């Protein structure tokens, strides 16, 4: 029997496995994906958001706790547990040396249009390199790893973990860490959560999944429905980004994102604007646009820019639709030309000239139109014009398990003595809605380490008790 069983194969699971092993526990990690697809959504990541009070290695200037907290508070609209959020924030300030010890490398600060050189530490080689480093370190520590081993149910007695089942195989352990991700790849669950809208559409049918196809939520559903574990989160809330409508159904990753939203306008299928494109910088606001598009007819939108925007945003992988005039662009996008032109003409007329500066919340805004554009509002009037069709891209869902600062799963308000949770399965404790760049990895790293440490402590305590008995 192993001391600690870790269910999952992404960042949070690996952090838990490494911490448990470092604490002296024997560890078995079960990853549902094949080896070549290991790592879950973490393989698609690039960075984690880090608190720091002064310049540190790959981070410039300072990003103090209170600013991080206010950024999180703003994007979540207050739907967050402040105690757990601040725990994550503080943990983000001192995890990089531990990460380096396990083979993770960081790249020099980024600058320019990304706006995150101060707040986010980027992994050299991206999330795939981080995942590979953690797996190498885990193997060197003696962690046993099994691929293609999806857990479909648990044996739990009086709030205590007893065993996990991979098909008909029963696997016992003295303690367990749940880090198996959300349910974003489960189309039927998404349909159930989002339902049918007033237009008779099933919005979830048009969602694309930015990450792994293996996050089916089977274990999450089992825990919620069969074991009555305490839950948190809205099943319709998720990290959702407006991504290229031509992206694949799964695993498109970061390169499918369309980052020019703030530099032009976004219209729906009817050719009408529906939200303030200039609300804030992309790290704080990019993840609202998937949900906004999901609420539009046909769950599709069109990001429209002109030549003035080129060079000011991370270019997309695929070329957009290009036209020499706005009416031609409308026709190429198969939008109603009259409505589209009325929308663009109204917007252009509403732009108030200011000092354009895409690196600050500038004074270029609109007046007399709704929705307003509060920053970076410049007329879309310089050929050539570009249009990008976008759809909702789901990264991970926020429905999960209620926990506390010990990372313990809870049953009827009582924390389990040997069942812990980390990563996307508990992210809803911190993210009730919204997102800010890199915070998912901050949550997974913090709670993965906590869960692994506490699982090892529970397992070793149980082992000593058995030995004495």
Legacy VTK file of the C-alpha trace (Angstrom):
# vtk DataFile Version 3.0
C-alpha trace
ASCII
DATASET POLYDATA
POINTS 469 float
0.000 0.000 0.000
1.249 3.465 -0.891
1.228 6.265 1.641
-0.213 8.866 -0.758
-2.249 8.425 -3.911
-2.337 11.472 -6.222
-5.125 11.489 -8.799
-4.269 13.771 -11.711
-1.215 14.609 -13.771
-1.012 18.392 -14.088
0.768 21.114 -12.144
-1.225 20.772 -8.906
-0.976 16.977 -8.893
2.768 17.054 -9.520
3.361 19.682 -6.841
1.438 17.469 -4.415
3.375 14.357 -5.416
6.725 16.124 -5.082
5.905 17.604 -1.667
4.575 14.301 -0.343
7.660 12.480 -1.557
9.966 15.100 -0.058
8.137 14.598 3.244
9.071 10.927 3.220
5.868 9.370 1.876
5.675 6.718 -0.828
3.608 8.153 -3.691
1.617 6.754 -6.599
0.357 9.203 -9.238
-2.447 8.218 -11.612
-2.705 10.211 -14.856
-5.733 9.545 -17.072
-3.985 10.623 -20.279
-1.368 8.710 -22.265
2.204 9.756 -21.581
2.400 11.937 -24.698
-0.639 13.954 -23.557
0.286 14.109 -19.873
0.016 17.294 -17.860
-3.588 18.304 -18.439
-4.146 22.003 -19.025
-0.825 22.828 -17.371
0.990 21.821 -20.546
-0.630 24.821 -22.260
0.342 27.395 -19.634
3.141 29.946 -19.792
3.459 31.655 -16.415
2.262 32.150 -12.874
1.294 35.395 -11.197
3.664 36.308 -8.368
3.516 38.732 -5.474
6.799 40.540 -4.759
7.664 43.661 -2.771
10.783 44.535 -4.777
12.453 43.481 -8.038
13.194 39.738 -7.979
15.164 37.674 -10.501
12.710 37.593 -13.452
10.221 40.131 -12.055
10.616 43.896 -12.334
9.565 46.641 -9.908
7.073 45.440 -7.249
3.697 43.724 -7.130
2.657 43.812 -3.458
0.052 41.638 -1.799
-2.604 44.315 -1.651
-2.382 45.118 -5.366
-2.578 41.429 -6.270
-5.592 41.088 -3.974
-7.327 44.129 -5.479
-6.732 42.787 -8.992
-8.277 39.467 -7.984
-11.138 41.154 -6.174
-11.928 43.222 -9.248
-12.050 40.367 -11.753
-14.033 38.087 -9.432
-16.519 40.789 -8.494
-15.982 39.818 -4.863
-16.833 36.152 -5.451
-13.746 34.832 -3.722
-12.641 33.594 -0.295
-10.285 36.310 0.874
-8.454 34.087 3.349
-7.672 31.445 0.732
-6.957 34.047 -1.935
-4.410 35.778 0.258
-2.890 32.389 1.094
-2.346 31.836 -2.641
-0.981 35.361 -3.088
1.571 34.978 -0.283
2.577 31.515 -1.445
3.252 32.888 -4.928
6.042 35.052 -3.537
8.298 32.217 -2.409
7.625 29.209 -4.651
10.099 29.884 -7.474
13.198 28.598 -5.692
11.369 25.333 -4.952
10.266 25.155 -8.582
13.850 25.690 -9.744
14.999 22.923 -7.416
12.703 20.620 -9.380
14.075 21.673 -12.741
11.848 24.590 -13.778
13.611 27.458 -15.535
12.297 30.993 -15.903
12.935 33.383 -18.760
13.917 37.065 -18.532
11.151 39.635 -18.052
8.848 40.251 -20.972
8.021 43.760 -22.097
5.982 45.572 -24.706
2.325 44.791 -25.284
2.068 41.937 -22.787
1.948 44.189 -19.671
3.022 41.372 -17.379
6.766 41.802 -16.829
5.951 43.109 -13.350
3.330 40.590 -12.310
4.045 37.237 -13.978
7.020 34.874 -14.070
7.258 33.015 -17.389
8.485 29.438 -17.702
11.349 28.841 -20.108
9.837 26.499 -22.673
6.302 27.087 -21.413
4.051 24.747 -19.501
5.218 21.669 -21.372
8.773 22.217 -20.155
7.527 22.764 -16.599
5.494 19.557 -16.697
8.395 17.555 -18.099
10.715 18.927 -15.407
8.295 17.952 -12.647
7.836 14.448 -14.036
11.600 13.953 -14.223
11.982 15.147 -10.645
9.108 12.972 -9.428
10.594 9.885 -11.059
14.001 10.625 -9.532
12.359 10.831 -6.092
10.742 7.436 -6.548
7.187 8.571 -7.282
5.445 5.799 -9.191
3.560 7.098 -12.227
0.864 5.310 -14.172
-0.576 6.687 -17.404
-3.914 5.881 -19.020
-5.314 5.267 -15.539
-8.540 7.242 -15.173
-10.111 6.957 -11.728
-13.884 6.657 -11.977
-14.882 6.220 -8.336
-13.626 6.321 -4.763
-14.302 4.255 -1.685
-14.899 6.654 1.191
-15.978 5.716 4.707
-17.080 8.301 7.255
-15.289 11.052 5.356
-12.049 9.090 5.075
-10.487 7.947 1.825
-10.081 4.171 1.608
-9.438 3.289 -2.037
-9.726 4.422 -5.652
-10.920 2.384 -8.607
-9.468 2.374 -12.095
-12.114 0.311 -13.796
-12.249 -2.897 -11.778
-8.866 -2.356 -10.110
-8.963 -1.295 -6.456
-6.047 0.854 -5.273
-5.628 1.535 -1.562
-3.577 4.315 0.035
-3.310 5.908 3.455
-4.135 9.360 2.047
-5.241 10.810 -1.265
-4.899 14.077 -3.183
-7.577 14.908 -5.746
-6.186 16.998 -8.601
-8.032 15.624 -11.619
-9.233 18.883 -13.173
-12.668 20.260 -14.026
-15.369 19.057 -16.396
-14.772 21.355 -19.361
-14.259 18.475 -21.803
-17.576 16.854 -20.893
-19.958 18.231 -23.519
-23.077 16.778 -21.916
-22.270 18.317 -18.541
-21.635 21.681 -20.195
-24.994 21.379 -21.971
-26.719 20.570 -18.663
-25.034 23.519 -16.957
-25.733 26.115 -19.656
-29.084 24.749 -20.766
-31.075 26.146 -23.659
-31.345 29.899 -24.183
-34.339 32.005 -25.218
-33.316 31.690 -28.863
-33.663 27.919 -28.668
-29.884 27.425 -28.848
-27.737 25.157 -26.711
-24.782 27.520 -26.177
-22.395 24.800 -25.024
-22.619 23.114 -28.415
-20.541 25.972 -29.825
-17.869 26.007 -27.115
-14.307 25.072 -27.979
-11.979 23.608 -25.336
-8.618 25.312 -25.132
-7.028 22.502 -23.135
-7.042 18.779 -22.589
-9.771 16.434 -23.798
-9.197 14.267 -20.713
-10.878 16.573 -18.159
-14.248 14.823 -18.279
-15.172 15.502 -14.657
-16.033 11.852 -13.991
-14.457 11.850 -10.537
-15.849 15.284 -9.703
-19.377 14.174 -10.613
-18.944 10.992 -8.559
-17.834 12.940 -5.485
-20.620 15.507 -5.750
-23.430 13.084 -6.552
-22.477 9.883 -4.747
-20.507 11.050 -1.726
-22.117 14.411 -0.983
-18.793 16.191 -0.692
-19.200 19.887 0.090
-19.166 21.880 -3.130
-18.435 25.389 -4.252
-18.902 27.278 -7.499
-21.349 27.881 -10.302
-21.234 25.205 -13.030
-21.547 27.886 -15.723
-18.552 29.846 -14.463
-15.223 29.087 -16.066
-12.036 30.562 -17.439
-13.446 31.390 -20.891
-11.573 33.264 -23.589
-12.628 34.530 -27.002
-10.558 32.368 -29.338
-10.245 31.920 -33.082
-13.412 30.264 -34.346
-11.214 28.037 -36.534
-9.449 26.526 -33.501
-9.615 22.755 -32.956
-12.177 21.358 -30.526
-9.446 20.412 -28.014
-5.891 21.424 -27.144
-5.670 24.607 -29.208
-3.910 26.254 -26.292
-2.591 29.771 -26.062
-1.990 30.245 -29.786
-5.725 30.297 -30.579
-6.378 33.447 -28.569
-7.339 36.664 -30.375
-5.672 39.576 -28.557
-6.755 42.615 -30.575
-10.121 43.132 -28.842
-9.084 46.330 -27.059
-7.731 47.921 -30.245
-10.959 47.963 -32.235
-14.547 46.855 -31.807
-16.279 43.515 -31.392
-19.638 42.866 -33.044
-21.985 39.907 -32.840
-23.633 37.922 -35.630
-26.156 40.748 -36.059
-23.362 43.289 -36.628
-23.887 45.044 -33.278
-21.454 45.881 -30.476
-22.302 44.409 -27.074
-19.586 45.350 -24.534
-16.853 47.856 -23.679
-13.762 46.664 -25.555
-11.492 49.065 -23.660
-12.410 48.211 -20.091
-8.939 47.186 -18.895
-5.630 45.629 -19.905
-5.822 42.125 -21.354
-4.297 40.249 -18.352
-7.265 41.349 -16.241
-10.041 41.327 -18.821
-9.241 38.873 -21.631
-10.946 35.984 -19.844
-14.356 37.712 -19.742
-14.739 37.714 -23.502
-15.448 34.024 -23.909
-18.442 34.324 -21.615
-19.608 37.492 -23.375
-19.483 35.782 -26.770
-21.262 32.744 -25.290
-24.226 35.018 -24.553
-24.461 36.298 -28.139
-26.549 34.814 -30.986
-24.883 31.712 -32.343
-22.121 32.071 -29.732
-19.934 33.907 -32.205
-18.379 37.364 -32.415
-16.110 39.302 -34.750
-13.114 41.344 -33.618
-12.669 44.246 -36.052
-9.493 46.348 -36.322
-7.806 48.579 -38.862
-4.227 49.148 -39.967
-3.466 51.376 -36.941
-3.726 48.370 -34.625
-1.150 46.217 -36.391
1.994 45.665 -34.330
0.328 46.523 -31.038
-0.874 43.047 -30.037
0.327 39.464 -30.060
-0.402 38.384 -33.629
-2.721 35.418 -34.102
-1.507 32.193 -35.648
-4.062 32.357 -38.456
-4.548 35.380 -40.700
-7.802 37.242 -40.331
-10.174 38.276 -43.089
-8.714 41.345 -44.837
-10.550 44.002 -46.851
-9.825 47.420 -48.323
-13.148 48.879 -47.127
-15.476 48.255 -44.229
-18.443 47.299 -46.454
-16.227 44.749 -48.189
-15.176 43.376 -44.773
-18.826 43.010 -43.755
-19.561 41.047 -46.921
-16.539 38.802 -46.472
-17.581 38.072 -42.877
-21.143 37.426 -44.105
-22.551 40.103 -41.792
-25.471 42.346 -42.690
-23.729 45.239 -44.389
-26.229 47.941 -43.420
-26.219 47.056 -39.717
-22.460 46.592 -39.639
-21.865 49.989 -41.241
-24.355 51.683 -38.930
-22.501 50.170 -35.940
-19.057 51.211 -37.199
-20.169 54.688 -38.249
-21.828 55.265 -34.866
-18.729 54.076 -33.057
-16.367 56.153 -35.190
-18.470 59.271 -34.678
-18.517 58.659 -30.911
-14.726 58.529 -30.517
-13.307 61.483 -28.575
-9.777 62.394 -29.615
-7.242 61.973 -26.847
-3.656 60.864 -26.341
-3.588 57.250 -27.462
-1.303 55.020 -25.383
-2.016 51.322 -25.322
0.418 50.842 -22.400
-1.782 52.902 -20.054
-5.478 53.381 -19.376
-5.504 56.368 -21.702
-8.081 59.113 -22.281
-9.273 57.919 -25.708
-12.933 57.112 -25.125
-16.384 57.393 -26.663
-19.271 59.670 -25.819
-22.962 59.383 -26.606
-23.000 55.708 -27.574
-23.843 52.471 -25.788
-21.954 50.422 -24.960
-19.216 52.956 -24.364
-15.576 52.233 -25.026
-13.689 53.687 -22.075
-10.059 53.482 -23.253
-8.125 53.147 -26.521
-11.123 54.311 -28.551
-9.919 55.372 -31.984
-11.971 55.391 -35.189
-11.709 52.225 -37.252
-11.032 54.126 -40.469
-7.641 53.211 -41.927
-7.341 50.496 -44.560
-6.680 47.649 -44.680
-9.322 46.363 -42.282
-9.192 43.003 -40.478
-11.853 40.754 -39.009
-11.431 37.691 -36.779
-14.337 35.376 -35.993
-14.216 34.267 -32.341
-15.950 31.599 -30.278
-15.971 30.847 -26.531
-12.849 28.903 -25.585
-13.185 27.125 -22.230
-9.972 26.628 -20.271
-11.342 25.155 -17.040
-14.565 25.139 -15.039
-14.989 26.575 -11.532
-17.451 24.132 -9.979
-15.497 22.075 -7.470
-14.894 21.026 -3.882
-15.119 23.357 -0.908
-11.925 23.424 1.104
-9.981 25.429 3.660
-6.354 26.379 4.212
-5.451 22.730 4.866
-6.700 21.703 1.369
-8.918 19.065 2.992
-12.106 17.958 1.252
-15.161 18.465 3.446
-18.213 16.352 4.161
-21.118 18.035 5.904
-18.834 20.830 6.994
-16.252 18.473 8.481
-12.780 18.308 6.926
-11.555 14.879 5.927
-8.533 13.551 7.765
-6.905 12.039 4.697
-8.572 13.331 1.522
-7.241 16.561 0.053
-7.905 18.613 -3.085
-5.853 20.923 -5.294
-5.874 22.658 -8.651
-8.934 23.096 -10.846
-11.002 20.841 -8.593
-10.931 23.546 -5.893
-10.125 26.728 -7.841
-13.710 27.928 -7.357
-12.825 28.738 -3.737
-10.673 31.570 -5.098
-12.288 32.149 -8.503
-16.038 32.570 -8.230
-15.967 34.256 -11.628
-13.486 36.031 -13.866
-9.756 35.505 -14.184
-6.455 37.316 -14.261
-3.480 35.984 -16.188
-1.378 33.356 -14.405
-3.487 32.998 -11.273
-4.583 29.440 -12.125
-0.994 28.256 -11.850
-0.588 30.241 -8.634
-3.598 28.445 -7.141
-2.451 25.025 -8.366
1.079 25.486 -7.078
0.011 26.777 -3.660
-2.674 24.208 -2.963
-0.794 21.363 -4.633
2.046 21.912 -2.205
-0.298 22.241 0.772
-2.267 19.136 -0.196
0.855 17.056 -0.730
2.377 18.095 2.580
-0.793 17.408 4.541
-1.480 14.127 2.763
2.005 12.912 3.643
1.541 13.987 7.247
-1.799 12.165 7.473
-0.417 9.040 5.794
2.727 8.843 7.895
0.758 9.421 11.079
-1.576 6.598 10.097
1.387 4.368 9.292
2.943 4.997 12.713
-0.392 4.264 14.391
-0.671 0.963 12.532
2.926 0.080 13.359
2.386 0.747 17.087
-0.857 -1.202 17.064
LINES 1 470
469 0 1 2 3 4 5 6 7 8 9 10 11 12 13 14 15 16 17 18 19 20 21 22 23 24 25 26 27 28 29 30 31 32 33 34 35 36 37 38 39 40 41 42 43 44 45 46 47 48 49 50 51 52 53 54 55 56 57 58 59 60 61 62 63 64 65 66 67 68 69 70 71 72 73 74 75 76 77 78 79 80 81 82 83 84 85 86 87 88 89 90 91 92 93 94 95 96 97 98 99 100 101 102 103 104 105 106 107 108 109 110 111 112 113 114 115 116 117 118 119 120 121 122 123 124 125 126 127 128 129 130 131 132 133 134 135 136 137 138 139 140 141 142 143 144 145 146 147 148 149 150 151 152 153 154 155 156 157 158 159 160 161 162 163 164 165 166 167 168 169 170 171 172 173 174 175 176 177 178 179 180 181 182 183 184 185 186 187 188 189 190 191 192 193 194 195 196 197 198 199 200 201 202 203 204 205 206 207 208 209 210 211 212 213 214 215 216 217 218 219 220 221 222 223 224 225 226 227 228 229 230 231 232 233 234 235 236 237 238 239 240 241 242 243 244 245 246 247 248 249 250 251 252 253 254 255 256 257 258 259 260 261 262 263 264 265 266 267 268 269 270 271 272 273 274 275 276 277 278 279 280 281 282 283 284 285 286 287 288 289 290 291 292 293 294 295 296 297 298 299 300 301 302 303 304 305 306 307 308 309 310 311 312 313 314 315 316 317 318 319 320 321 322 323 324 325 326 327 328 329 330 331 332 333 334 335 336 337 338 339 340 341 342 343 344 345 346 347 348 349 350 351 352 353 354 355 356 357 358 359 360 361 362 363 364 365 366 367 368 369 370 371 372 373 374 375 376 377 378 379 380 381 382 383 384 385 386 387 388 389 390 391 392 393 394 395 396 397 398 399 400 401 402 403 404 405 406 407 408 409 410 411 412 413 414 415 416 417 418 419 420 421 422 423 424 425 426 427 428 429 430 431 432 433 434 435 436 437 438 439 440 441 442 443 444 445 446 447 448 449 450 451 452 453 454 455 456 457 458 459 460 461 462 463 464 465 466 467 468
